Amino acid sequence: MNVFVRFGKAAALAFCVVVGTSGCAGGMAPTSPTPQTVTPSASVSYLQCGTDIKVPNPGSPAYGGPGPHLVVAGEGDGAYRSGLVPSSFTTGSLPIAWGAREDGTDRPDRAQLIVCLTGLRRRGTTSIGTCEWTIARGDVYPVTYTFEVYELKTAHKLADFDVESDLPAEQSCPAHVTAHIGQHGPDVAQDFDDDTLVPHLTPLVTPDLP
């Protein structure tokens, strides 16, 4: 019996297995292959988190052993779907002792976890202040940020949580934006204090694990 496995690009990563016989007793003609579509019990998708790191990343160490369990971080596409310019979230936003970085570059071969900013949503329609750039200005709005945490090696989801913006408007303004002269600048998401992430991540990063 010959088994041919063909991988497609469907979002669910389903695959086709074609099974055929090499011949039949008595000189009968081979039967026609019969395609069958099966779905794996644990299909794998790749998480996009604003980095060049593919998640799952088989070269990363398994989530286990003594803490701290080193982390890389980034922003998913969902962070930009709100129409607001979000804060910049990177591994540098986390405590230095937690980051799997070397010379300012993420090292997925050392990291066990990835923290991803996956979305944000407005908490109100009233601006808390404005940002001023050379040729434009934009309003700052309070938002709720959503984070997800995964084991980097397997893409197994470990946690998700929300963080509410809490910094003043002037500390929420990005250094550079795209704007047109004479037009209103982009709306900006109120930023959050990086320290507000620590209580959410501490139970995942610091404990010793089997």
N, CA, C and O of each residue as an XYZ file, in Angstrom:
840
protein
N       0.857     -1.196      0.000
C       0.000      0.000      0.000
C       0.887      1.237      0.000
O       1.809      1.340      0.809
N       0.616      2.171     -0.896
C       1.355      3.418     -0.953
C       0.520      4.543     -0.378
O      -0.666      4.651     -0.692
N       1.111      5.381      0.459
C       0.407      6.506      1.080
C       1.073      7.799      0.646
O       2.271      7.990      0.856
N       0.305      8.673      0.050
C       0.824      9.957     -0.404
C       0.163     11.050      0.422
O      -1.064     11.086      0.518
N       0.937     11.934      1.016
C       0.413     13.011      1.845
C       0.657     14.326      1.145
O       1.799     14.650      0.819
N      -0.383     15.085      0.908
C      -0.282     16.351      0.212
C      -0.738     17.462      1.135
O      -1.869     17.429      1.619
N       0.112     18.447      1.391
C      -0.219     19.553      2.284
C      -0.718     20.740      1.481
O      -0.082     21.162      0.515
N      -1.869     21.279      1.890
C      -2.403     22.487      1.256
C      -2.156     23.696      2.118
O      -1.476     23.607      3.140
N      -2.712     24.850      1.712
C      -2.510     26.087      2.450
C      -3.789     26.573      3.104
O      -3.910     27.763      3.398
N      -4.745     25.691      3.339
C      -5.992     26.090      3.993
C      -5.700     26.552      5.396
O      -4.737     26.113      6.024
N      -6.566     27.470      5.898
C      -6.308     28.050      7.215
C      -6.250     26.979      8.286
O      -5.467     27.099      9.228
N      -7.056     25.938      8.170
C      -7.067     24.890      9.177
C      -5.946     23.894      8.978
O      -5.767     22.984      9.788
N      -5.180     24.062      7.895
C      -4.081     23.174      7.569
C      -4.558     21.730      7.462
O      -3.868     20.816      7.914
N      -5.737     21.516      6.865
C      -6.196     20.168      6.599
C      -5.318     19.568      5.513
O      -4.720     20.310      4.735
N      -5.223     18.230      5.438
C      -4.443     17.629      4.378
C      -5.205     16.461      3.802
O      -6.133     15.944      4.423
N      -4.796     16.027      2.561
C      -5.428     14.926      1.862
C      -4.521     13.709      1.914
O      -3.313     13.828      1.714
N      -5.085     12.550      2.177
C      -4.350     11.301      2.133
C      -4.963     10.460      1.035
O      -6.156     10.160      1.077
N      -4.151     10.070      0.037
C      -4.632      9.282     -1.085
C      -4.088      7.884     -0.934
O      -2.872      7.693     -0.905
N      -4.948      6.918     -0.837
C      -4.545      5.541     -0.631
C      -4.927      4.738     -1.851
O      -6.071      4.804     -2.300
N      -3.961      3.955     -2.416
C      -4.249      3.115     -3.565
C      -3.544      1.795     -3.427
O      -2.596      1.691     -2.648
N      -3.967      0.782     -4.150
C      -3.312     -0.517     -4.113
C      -2.360     -0.618     -5.280
O      -2.608     -0.048     -6.343
N      -1.257     -1.350     -5.086
C      -0.281     -1.516     -6.152
C      -0.721     -2.572     -7.152
O      -0.132     -2.679     -8.228
N      -1.730     -3.344     -6.830
C      -2.216     -4.374     -7.741
C      -3.178     -5.282     -7.010
O      -3.325     -5.181     -5.792
N      -3.838     -6.172     -7.742
C      -4.805     -7.071     -7.139
C      -4.487     -8.496     -7.562
O      -3.942     -8.726     -8.641
N      -4.833     -9.453     -6.702
C      -4.591    -10.856     -7.017
C      -5.384    -11.266     -8.236
O      -6.477    -10.763     -8.493
N      -4.795    -12.212     -8.999
C      -5.524    -12.708    -10.148
C      -5.384    -11.821    -11.360
O      -6.114    -12.002    -12.335
N      -4.442    -10.835    -11.335
C      -4.191    -10.024    -12.517
C      -5.208     -8.952    -12.754
O      -5.250     -8.380    -13.844
N      -6.033     -8.653    -11.778
C      -7.034     -7.605    -11.956
C      -6.360     -6.256    -12.048
O      -5.279     -6.076    -11.487
N      -6.960     -5.300    -12.738
C      -6.418     -3.951    -12.891
C      -6.437     -3.240    -11.555
O      -7.337     -3.469    -10.747
N      -5.439     -2.363    -11.302
C      -5.416     -1.600    -10.042
C      -6.657     -0.747     -9.890
O      -7.213     -0.257    -10.873
N      -7.082     -0.576     -8.667
C      -8.236      0.274     -8.408
C      -7.843      1.736     -8.517
O      -6.673      2.067     -8.329
N      -8.783      2.619     -8.815
C      -8.525      4.055     -8.903
C      -8.325      4.620     -7.507
O      -9.057      4.263     -6.584
N      -7.329      5.511     -7.338
C      -7.138      6.115     -6.016
C      -8.395      6.845     -5.560
O      -9.080      7.488     -6.355
N      -8.681      6.737     -4.289
C      -9.858      7.389     -3.719
C      -9.410      8.478     -2.756
O      -8.909      8.159     -1.678
N      -9.573      9.772     -3.110
C      -9.142     10.843     -2.205
C     -10.023     10.907     -0.969
O     -11.242     10.759     -1.052
N      -9.403     11.126      0.161
C     -10.117     11.285      1.416
C      -9.552     12.500      2.136
O      -8.336     12.654      2.244
N     -10.426     13.353      2.625
C      -9.996     14.532      3.365
C     -10.136     14.266      4.850
O     -11.216     13.918      5.329
N      -9.034     14.431      5.580
C      -9.066     14.221      7.022
C      -8.494     15.453      7.692
O      -7.640     16.138      7.129
N      -8.962     15.727      8.877
C      -8.483     16.871      9.655
C      -7.676     16.372     10.832
O      -8.179     15.566     11.615
N      -6.439     16.820     10.987
C      -5.628     16.369     12.124
C      -6.289     16.718     13.445
O      -6.989     17.725     13.548
N      -6.065     15.884     14.458
C      -6.662     16.149     15.759
C      -6.032     17.361     16.426
O      -6.648     17.983     17.291
N      -4.793     17.706     16.027
C      -4.105     18.862     16.604
C      -3.456     19.645     15.466
O      -2.241     19.585     15.278
N      -4.250     20.362     14.725
C      -3.721     21.113     13.597
C      -2.835     22.247     14.100
O      -3.031     22.763     15.200
N      -1.860     22.624     13.282
C      -0.893     23.634     13.674
C      -1.093     24.871     12.826
O      -1.162     24.779     11.601
N      -1.188     26.019     13.457
C      -1.226     27.293     12.745
C      -0.033     28.099     13.210
O       0.563     27.812     14.249
N       0.308     29.108     12.434
C       1.466     29.914     12.773
C       1.011     31.284     13.242
O       0.301     32.000     12.537
N       1.436     31.630     14.445
C       1.062     32.889     15.058
C       1.950     34.006     14.529
O       3.175     33.892     14.555
N       1.341     35.079     14.053
C       2.086     36.245     13.628
C       2.063     37.256     14.763
O       1.000     37.727     15.167
N       3.221     37.577     15.264
C       3.288     38.449     16.432
C       4.282     39.579     16.229
O       4.993     39.955     17.161
N       4.339     40.126     15.018
C       5.140     41.302     14.769
C       6.630     41.072     14.822
O       7.395     42.031     14.928
N       7.065     39.827     14.753
C       8.482     39.523     14.765
C       8.795     38.609     13.595
O       7.892     38.176     12.879
N      10.061     38.319     13.404
C      10.472     37.372     12.371
C      10.461     35.947     12.894
O      10.909     35.028     12.209
N       9.958     35.760     14.091
C       9.953     34.443     14.717
C       8.694     33.681     14.317
O       7.582     34.183     14.474
N       8.873     32.474     13.802
C       7.725     31.632     13.472
C       7.282     30.913     14.735
O       8.097     30.329     15.448
N       5.991     30.960     15.003
C       5.435     30.331     16.198
C       4.397     29.293     15.757
O       3.394     29.673     15.153
N       4.596     28.002     16.034
C       5.605     27.408     16.905
C       7.011     27.454     16.303
O       7.187     27.469     15.085
N       7.994     27.476     17.186
C       9.391     27.519     16.792
C      10.105     26.299     17.387
O      10.503     26.333     18.552
N      10.271     25.226     16.610
C      10.816     23.979     17.174
C      12.203     24.140     17.784
O      12.589     23.333     18.628
N      12.960     25.154     17.386
C      14.290     25.343     17.913
C      14.344     25.969     19.290
O      15.419     26.080     19.880
N      13.187     26.385     19.817
C      13.135     26.979     21.154
C      13.104     25.896     22.224
O      12.613     24.796     21.972
N      13.620     26.190     23.415
C      13.539     25.205     24.500
C      12.104     25.033     24.984
O      11.293     25.955     24.894
N      11.801     23.847     25.497
C      10.461     23.578     26.032
C      10.225     24.417     27.282
O      11.157     24.796     27.991
N       8.952     24.693     27.526
C       8.562     25.475     28.699
C       8.658     24.595     29.923
O       7.759     23.799     30.193
N       9.745     24.733     30.669
C       9.964     23.920     31.849
C      11.286     24.272     32.487
O      12.020     25.125     31.988
N      11.593     23.608     33.600
C      12.840     23.843     34.294
C      12.766     25.051     35.209
O      11.681     25.574     35.464
N      13.919     25.502     35.709
C      13.929     26.621     36.655
C      13.586     27.950     35.993
O      13.942     28.182     34.838
N      12.893     28.827     36.727
C      12.610     30.166     36.237
C      13.800     31.076     36.457
O      14.713     30.717     37.200
N      13.817     32.243     35.836
C      12.752     32.748     34.968
C      12.773     32.088     33.589
O      13.826     31.712     33.074
N      11.581     31.961     33.010
C      11.421     31.388     31.681
C      11.454     32.549     30.685
O      10.526     33.357     30.632
N      12.514     32.623     29.909
C      12.777     33.814     29.112
C      11.716     34.037     28.042
O      11.079     33.104     27.553
N      11.552     35.322     27.698
C      10.415     35.778     26.902
C      10.888     36.596     25.703
O      11.864     37.341     25.789
N      10.174     36.444     24.575
C      10.210     37.415     23.485
C       8.802     37.960     23.336
O       7.843     37.338     23.792
N       8.672     39.106     22.707
C       7.362     39.760     22.645
C       7.200     40.505     21.333
O       8.178     40.804     20.649
N       5.955     40.801     20.990
C       5.687     41.554     19.776
C       4.218     41.896     19.651
O       3.425     41.624     20.552
N       3.861     42.497     18.523
C       2.496     42.948     18.254
C       1.907     42.157     17.100
O       2.519     42.056     16.037
N       0.716     41.593     17.302
C       0.001     40.930     16.235
C      -0.754     41.929     15.371
O      -0.874     43.102     15.722
N      -1.261     41.454     14.238
C      -1.996     42.332     13.320
C      -3.225     42.950     13.972
O      -3.632     44.055     13.613
N      -3.821     42.235     14.933
C      -5.034     42.737     15.576
C      -4.824     44.033     16.320
O      -5.781     44.759     16.591
N      -3.571     44.335     16.658
C      -3.292     45.579     17.380
C      -3.529     46.801     16.509
O      -3.623     47.914     17.025
N      -3.628     46.615     15.194
C      -3.763     47.755     14.285
C      -5.136     47.831     13.620
O      -5.351     48.681     12.756
N      -6.053     46.973     14.001
C      -7.361     46.941     13.353
C      -8.377     47.875     13.972
O      -9.503     47.982     13.485
N      -7.992     48.552     15.043
C      -8.927     49.424     15.738
C      -9.017     50.806     15.098
O      -9.912     51.586     15.424
N      -8.094     51.109     14.189
C      -8.044     52.449     13.618
C      -7.253     53.421     14.455
O      -7.151     54.599     14.113
N      -6.682     52.934     15.570
C      -5.861     53.756     16.447
C      -4.393     53.376     16.297
O      -4.077     52.221     16.010
N      -3.506     54.327     16.488
C      -2.082     54.029     16.523
C      -1.762     53.512     17.921
O      -1.898     54.259     18.889
N      -1.333     52.230     18.057
C      -1.088     51.680     19.393
C       0.295     52.024     19.906
O       1.145     52.520     19.166
N       0.506     51.754     21.174
C       1.839     51.889     21.740
C       2.737     50.824     21.131
O       2.252     49.812     20.624
N       4.027     51.047     21.180
C       4.986     50.070     20.671
C       5.293     49.056     21.759
O       5.788     49.414     22.828
N       4.995     47.779     21.484
C       5.215     46.728     22.472
C       6.253     45.755     21.943
O       6.036     45.114     20.914
N       7.385     45.636     22.638
C       8.468     44.739     22.260
C       8.993     44.040     23.504
O       8.519     44.293     24.612
N       9.971     43.162     23.321
C      10.594     42.500     24.454
C      11.204     43.518     25.414
O      11.282     43.277     26.618
N      11.636     44.661     24.870
C      12.198     45.714     25.703
C      11.207     46.333     26.657
O      11.605     47.061     27.566
N       9.893     46.059     26.473
C       8.871     46.561     27.382
C       8.795     45.751     28.672
O       8.130     46.156     29.626
N       9.475     44.609     28.699
C       9.399     43.697     29.846
C      10.651     43.825     30.714
O      11.658     44.369     30.260
N      10.606     43.334     31.952
C      11.798     43.375     32.805
C      13.014     42.784     32.105
O      12.901     41.762     31.427
N      14.155     43.402     32.256
C      15.364     42.979     31.556
C      15.699     41.521     31.842
O      16.117     40.791     30.943
N      15.518     41.090     33.095
C      15.876     39.728     33.477
C      15.000     38.679     32.800
O      15.357     37.501     32.774
N      13.856     39.092     32.252
C      12.951     38.158     31.600
C      13.223     38.023     30.104
O      12.850     37.013     29.507
N      13.843     38.982     29.503
C      13.953     39.047     28.050
C      15.022     38.129     27.487
O      16.140     38.074     28.001
N      14.673     37.404     26.425
C      15.644     36.567     25.704
C      16.251     37.417     24.601
O      15.951     37.238     23.420
N      17.124     38.360     25.012
C      17.727     39.291     24.060
C      19.244     39.262     24.180
O      19.810     38.973     25.234
N      19.871     39.574     23.060
C      21.317     39.722     23.027
C      21.648     40.851     22.071
O      21.297     40.795     20.892
N      22.326     41.883     22.576
C      22.649     43.074     21.776
C      21.393     43.674     21.145
O      21.413     44.118     19.997
N      20.296     43.682     21.917
C      19.060     44.285     21.446
C      18.272     43.449     20.456
O      17.281     43.926     19.903
N      18.693     42.203     20.218
C      18.011     41.328     19.256
C      17.370     40.156     19.981
O      17.996     39.537     20.841
N      16.110     39.846     19.633
C      15.429     38.706     20.240
C      16.138     37.405     19.869
O      16.566     37.223     18.729
N      16.256     36.502     20.844
C      16.894     35.201     20.640
C      15.887     34.082     20.892
O      15.779     33.598     22.018
N      15.145     33.661     19.858
C      14.143     32.606     20.050
C      14.746     31.278     20.460
O      14.044     30.435     21.019
N      16.049     31.063     20.194
C      16.681     29.816     20.601
C      16.892     29.755     22.102
O      17.256     28.706     22.634
N      16.667     30.882     22.803
C      16.781     30.927     24.259
C      15.431     31.092     24.940
O      15.306     30.802     26.130
N      14.421     31.549     24.215
C      13.130     31.891     24.818
C      12.206     30.683     24.920
O      12.167     29.835     24.028
N      11.467     30.622     26.017
C      10.442     29.601     26.199
C       9.040     30.145     25.956
O       8.118     29.386     25.658
N       8.880     31.468     26.085
C       7.564     32.090     25.983
C       7.573     33.221     24.960
O       8.600     33.854     24.718
N       6.404     33.459     24.366
C       6.202     34.663     23.564
C       4.940     35.347     24.057
O       3.894     34.716     24.207
N       5.052     36.652     24.309
C       3.924     37.473     24.747
C       3.512     38.335     23.575
O       4.322     39.090     23.037
N       2.267     38.229     23.180
C       1.798     38.910     21.969
C       0.664     39.880     22.293
O      -0.326     39.509     22.924
N       0.821     41.119     21.853
C      -0.270     42.093     21.908
C      -1.174     41.810     20.722
O      -0.815     42.111     19.584
N      -2.345     41.234     20.974
C      -3.195     40.735     19.889
C      -4.353     41.656     19.524
O      -4.998     41.446     18.496
N      -4.630     42.664     20.337
C      -5.735     43.543     19.988
C      -5.899     44.687     20.966
O      -5.346     44.678     22.066
N      -6.675     45.675     20.538
C      -7.043     46.763     21.444
C      -8.403     47.300     21.032
O      -8.795     47.204     19.869
N      -9.107     47.858     21.986
C     -10.434     48.414     21.707
C     -10.630     49.687     22.530
O     -10.135     49.799     23.651
N     -11.348     50.625     21.964
C     -11.626     51.887     22.658
C     -12.484     51.639     23.886
O     -13.362     50.775     23.888
N     -12.216     52.408     24.926
C     -13.043     52.357     26.125
C     -13.998     53.536     26.201
O     -14.798     53.629     27.133
N     -13.922     54.426     25.240
C     -14.811     55.584     25.251
C     -14.585     56.436     24.022
O     -13.634     56.221     23.270
N     -15.463     57.405     23.821
C     -15.390     58.270     22.643
C     -14.860     59.655     22.979
O     -14.785     60.522     22.108
N     -14.494     59.864     24.230
C     -13.987     61.174     24.651
C     -12.465     61.146     24.708
O     -11.877     60.310     25.395
N     -11.838     62.053     23.990
C     -10.380     62.136     23.981
C      -9.864     62.574     25.349
O     -10.494     63.388     26.024
N      -8.708     62.029     25.758
C      -8.097     62.443     27.020
C      -7.020     63.508     26.787
O      -6.418     63.997     27.743
N      -6.777     63.863     25.543
C      -5.755     64.851     25.214
C      -5.365     64.753     23.755
O      -6.019     64.051     22.984
N      -4.321     65.438     23.370
C      -3.896     65.456     21.974
C      -2.388     65.234     21.869
O      -1.634     65.433     22.822
N      -1.986     64.817     20.680
C      -0.573     64.716     20.318
C      -0.287     65.768     19.253
O      -1.098     65.987     18.352
N       0.852     66.407     19.359
C       1.230     67.444     18.401
C       2.496     67.018     17.671
O       3.512     66.721     18.301
N       2.433     66.988     16.324
C       3.600     66.740     15.497
C       3.860     67.971     14.637
O       3.124     68.952     14.740
N       4.867     67.945     13.808
C       5.259     69.130     13.045
C       4.132     69.636     12.154
O       3.883     70.839     12.079
N       3.448     68.708     11.476
C       2.436     69.143     10.501
C       1.034     68.654     10.864
O       0.103     68.854     10.083
N       0.858     68.028     12.011
C      -0.461     67.465     12.321
C      -0.631     67.326     13.828
O       0.321     67.446     14.598
N      -1.860     67.073     14.218
C      -2.186     66.771     15.600
C      -3.208     65.644     15.614
O      -3.975     65.489     14.664
N      -3.224     64.858     16.682
C      -4.165     63.750     16.787
C      -4.699     63.607     18.192
O      -4.040     63.992     19.158
N      -5.889     63.056     18.306
C      -6.522     62.865     19.607
C      -6.130     61.521     20.208
O      -5.910     60.546     19.490
N      -6.044     61.484     21.536
C      -5.667     60.279     22.272
C      -6.911     59.738     22.987
O      -7.622     60.480     23.665
N      -7.162     58.426     22.824
C      -8.361     57.816     23.405
C      -7.986     56.668     24.344
O      -7.027     55.940     24.090
N      -8.748     56.512     25.428
C      -8.501     55.384     26.340
C      -8.864     54.065     25.669
O      -9.850     53.985     24.935
N      -8.068     53.038     25.922
C      -8.284     51.739     25.276
C      -8.012     50.609     26.265
O      -7.450     50.815     27.341
N      -8.426     49.415     25.866
C      -8.092     48.185     26.566
C      -7.239     47.332     25.633
O      -7.633     47.047     24.502
N      -6.069     46.928     26.119
C      -5.156     46.083     25.343
C      -5.368     44.623     25.715
O      -5.553     44.299     26.888
N      -5.341     43.733     24.711
C      -5.449     42.296     24.947
C      -4.116     41.626     24.614
O      -3.538     41.839     23.549
N      -3.645     40.805     25.567
C      -2.396     40.073     25.398
C      -2.659     38.570     25.451
O      -3.572     38.110     26.136
N      -1.847     37.819     24.719
C      -1.884     36.358     24.774
C      -0.459     35.849     24.966
O       0.493     36.415     24.428
N      -0.328     34.773     25.740
C       0.979     34.200     26.036
C       1.008     32.757     25.544
O       0.092     31.982     25.818
N       2.074     32.400     24.810
C       2.209     31.063     24.237
C       3.567     30.463     24.579
O       4.553     31.182     24.740
N       3.604     29.141     24.687
C       4.886     28.458     24.678
C       5.447     28.602     23.272
O       4.785     28.229     22.303
N       6.636     29.128     23.147
C       7.192     29.429     21.834
C       7.455     28.169     21.019
O       7.250     28.162     19.805
N       7.902     27.119     21.665
C       8.259     25.888     20.954
C       7.053     25.232     20.293
O       7.159     24.725     19.176
N       5.900     25.237     20.976
C       4.737     24.481     20.506
C       3.550     25.343     20.092
O       2.608     24.835     19.483
N       3.575     26.635     20.410
C       2.430     27.533     20.198
C       1.242     27.164     21.074
O       0.105     27.526     20.772
N       1.506     26.440     22.163
C       0.438     26.131     23.120
C       0.098     27.399     23.899
O       0.971     28.020     24.505
N      -1.182     27.775     23.875
C      -1.613     28.996     24.562
C      -1.680     28.760     26.058
O      -2.314     27.814     26.525
N      -1.012     29.637     26.808
C      -0.945     29.507     28.257
C      -1.852     30.481     28.994
O      -2.336     30.165     30.080
N      -2.093     31.662     28.423
C      -2.890     32.669     29.134
C      -3.302     33.770     28.174
O      -2.691     33.958     27.122
N      -4.337     34.487     28.545
C      -4.698     35.750     27.897
C      -5.248     36.680     28.962
O      -5.832     36.232     29.949
N      -5.061     37.966     28.761
C      -5.501     38.937     29.754
C      -5.591     40.315     29.118
O      -5.032     40.556     28.048
N      -6.301     41.214     29.789
C      -6.468     42.593     29.328
C      -5.713     43.546     30.244
O      -5.573     43.307     31.443
N      -5.236     44.623     29.654
C      -4.597     45.704     30.406
C      -5.223     47.015     29.951
O      -5.322     47.269     28.750
N      -5.642     47.840     30.888
C      -6.248     49.117     30.541
C      -5.186     50.215     30.466
O      -4.264     50.268     31.281
N      -5.337     51.077     29.480
C      -4.408     52.197     29.333
C      -4.481     53.101     30.549
O      -5.542     53.279     31.147
N      -3.307     53.686     30.916
C      -3.307     54.472     32.139
C      -2.318     55.634     32.134
O      -2.223     56.349     33.132
N      -1.577     55.849     31.042
C      -0.590     56.925     31.020
C      -1.202     58.227     30.521
O      -2.196     58.193     29.797
N      -0.637     59.368     30.886
C      -1.122     60.653     30.365
C      -0.993     60.716     28.848
O      -0.196     59.992     28.251
N      -1.783     61.585     28.236
C      -1.785     61.711     26.780
C      -0.398     62.022     26.248
O       0.013     61.460     25.232
N       0.336     62.914     26.920
C       1.636     63.326     26.397
C       2.651     62.189     26.414
O       3.641     62.238     25.683
N       2.423     61.168     27.234
C       3.314     60.010     27.255
C       2.846     58.903     26.321
O       3.455     57.835     26.261
N       1.773     59.157     25.599
C       1.209     58.162     24.695
C       1.486     58.473     23.229
O       1.134     57.682     22.354
N       2.106     59.603     22.954
C       2.282     60.055     21.572
C       3.469     59.375     20.909
O       4.583     59.461     21.425
N       3.265     58.691     19.767
C       4.393     58.096     19.042
C       5.288     59.182     18.465
O       4.838     60.294     18.188
N       6.552     58.848     18.290
C       7.511     59.828     17.785
C       7.234     60.183     16.328
O       7.474     61.317     15.913
N       6.734     59.231     15.549
C       6.505     59.455     14.123
C       5.154     58.859     13.719
O       4.787     57.773     14.168
N       4.432     59.569     12.881
C       3.182     59.076     12.321
C       3.106     59.482     10.853
O       3.866     60.337     10.397
N       2.191     58.867     10.121
C       1.925     59.258      8.739
C       0.749     60.223      8.722
O      -0.337     59.890      9.196
N       0.957     61.403      8.184
C      -0.095     62.427      8.164
C       0.069     63.290      6.922
O       1.137     63.329      6.310
N      -1.011     63.984      6.558
C      -1.010     64.893      5.414
C      -1.135     66.327      5.916
O      -1.888     66.615      6.846
N      -0.390     67.208      5.285
C      -0.415     68.617      5.674
C      -1.839     69.161      5.564
O      -2.512     68.970      4.551
N      -2.281     69.831      6.606
C      -3.606     70.443      6.598
C      -4.721     69.521      7.014
O      -5.865     69.959      7.131
N      -4.421     68.236      7.244
C      -5.442     67.290      7.667
C      -5.196     66.864      9.107
O      -4.085     66.957      9.630
N      -6.274     66.394      9.727
C      -6.155     65.919     11.104
C      -5.290     64.672     11.131
O      -5.410     63.819     10.252
N      -4.427     64.554     12.118
C      -3.566     63.388     12.237
C      -4.326     62.167     12.717
O      -5.525     62.250     12.981
N      -3.649     61.035     12.834
C      -4.315     59.799     13.256
C      -4.723     59.838     14.725
O      -4.088     60.506     15.541
N      -5.795     59.111     15.051
C      -6.163     58.925     16.443
C      -5.161     57.982     17.100
O      -4.680     57.039     16.472
N      -4.856     58.241     18.355
C      -3.806     57.518     19.063
C      -4.391     56.773     20.263
O      -5.248     57.298     20.973
N      -3.916     55.542     20.480
C      -4.325     54.772     21.655
C      -3.538     55.228     22.871
O      -2.311     55.312     22.828
N      -4.239     55.519     23.943
C      -3.558     55.839     25.199
C      -2.652     54.678     25.593
O      -3.041     53.515     25.487
N      -1.455     54.996     26.044
C      -0.470     53.967     26.377
C      -0.708     53.427     27.792
O      -1.523     53.958     28.546
N       0.021     52.362     28.130
C      -0.068     51.766     29.461
C       1.330     51.691     30.054
O       2.323     51.640     29.329
N       1.395     51.684     31.361
C       2.661     51.539     32.060
C       3.122     50.092     31.930
O       2.368     49.168     32.233
N       4.364     49.893     31.479
C       4.867     48.533     31.299
C       4.775     47.706     32.572
O       4.607     46.488     32.509
N       4.882     48.355     33.727
C       4.840     47.622     34.993
C       3.497     46.957     35.250
O       3.405     46.050     36.077
N       2.442     47.401     34.544
C       1.139     46.774     34.756
C       1.092     45.357     34.185
O       0.195     44.583     34.520
N       2.055     45.014     33.324
C       2.102     43.663     32.765
C       2.676     42.653     33.748
O       2.349     41.467     33.691
N       3.537     43.126     34.654
C       4.297     42.225     35.516
C       3.406     41.278     36.313
O       3.686     40.079     36.319
N       2.340     41.744     36.992
C       1.513     40.815     37.773
C       0.867     39.724     36.920
O       0.648     38.611     37.399
N       0.561     40.038     35.656
C      -0.059     39.044     34.786
C       0.938     37.983     34.332
O       0.566     36.824     34.145
N       2.191     38.366     34.155
C       3.192     37.468     33.597
C       4.006     36.718     34.651
O       4.559     35.652     34.377
N       4.075     37.282     35.854
C       4.898     36.682     36.906
C       4.582     35.198     37.150
O       5.516     34.407     37.277
N       3.291     34.782     37.223
C       2.994     33.361     37.469
C       3.468     32.445     36.351
O       3.621     31.242     36.564
N       3.704     32.993     35.162
C       4.160     32.184     34.035
C       5.682     32.202     33.891
O       6.283     31.214     33.469
N       6.301     33.331     34.244
C       7.730     33.511     33.987
C       8.601     33.015     35.122
O       9.647     32.419     34.863
N       8.215     33.236     36.370
C       9.137     33.042     37.492
C       9.166     31.659     38.140
O      10.203     31.302     38.699
N       8.105     30.859     38.105
C       8.144     29.611     38.893
C       9.082     28.557     38.300
O       9.332     28.536     37.094
N       9.590     27.692     39.163
C      10.322     26.517     38.705
C       9.301     25.478     38.263
O       8.304     25.248     38.947
N       9.553     24.851     37.117
C       8.631     23.890     36.547
C       9.337     22.533     36.364
O      10.565     22.476     36.302
N       8.573     21.470     36.282
C       9.177     20.132     36.072
C       9.993     20.099     34.787
O      10.570     19.066     34.448
